[in-house]
Amino acid sequence: MPERKGQQLPPKTCTIEKLVTNKHDVEKVLAGTKSATRRNGRYADIGEIMVLDDKRFVVDQVYQQTLGELTDEMILREGYATVEEYKQSILSFHPGMPWLPEMTVWVHEFQMAKE
């Protein structure tokens, strides 16, 4: 269940500057085809601003989810057409990483900030 603004989240494990760093993913965010990213830790607070190529994006949801909960509809926000396509991309970046349905990840959803 997504966390709502004002709810208590555990401390961040990394910084928002490292939330989206892969060149292909940055291009997807800038093109408007990626508005969520999943990480093994919490990289941002709700309301925090991520800056990519001088454009500002505000994090509006941060919550945990298992890989087994992923649906093709959810993964569209990641910029992929299917869970399988997303899975293969992730595994190509992390060789040897197991894809376990019970593995928990942090979902960070964001949108372009209104100036």
Secondary structure, DSSP 8 states (H G I E B T S, - for coil): --B-TTS-----SS-GGGSS-SHHHHHHHHHTS--EEEESS----TT-EEEETTEEEEEEEEEEEEGGG--HHHHGGGT-SSHHHHHHHHHHHSTT----TT-EEEEEEEEE---
